[in-house]
């Protein structure tokens, strides 16, 4: 699907896509640049609230780092005793 940008910078989203993604007059969208690829994404009404729990169950980087440091210390101690 090819769209044309107007002299004001406007782009018309075809009706079939507006219906499919429930976009209507007043809908807010965000244009995101993914390294040369532009994407139109619906703007989150409550981004903090909607993002809550998004990373549930994923260990934190600091916890992983602490585990790695413990393993390194054990390895270093073992190598020093050899």
C-alpha positions, 0 to 999 in steps of 0.5 A: 500500500503506497500513501502520499504525503501532502504538502502539509505533511499529512498522510491519510490512513485508509478506511479499512485500516482505520476500521481494523485498528479502531482508529477514528477522529481524535485517536492519538497515535505515535510515529516511531522510527525503528532504524529507518522503518516508520511505524504508526502506533496507537498512543497509550492513554495511561502508559504507566498504568498499562506498563505495570507488571510488564516485566513481572517474573523477569529477574533484575539486572542487579540480581543477575550481576550479583549471582555472576559475581558470586560465581566469579569469586568461587571460580577465582578461589578454585583457580587460586588453590590449584 
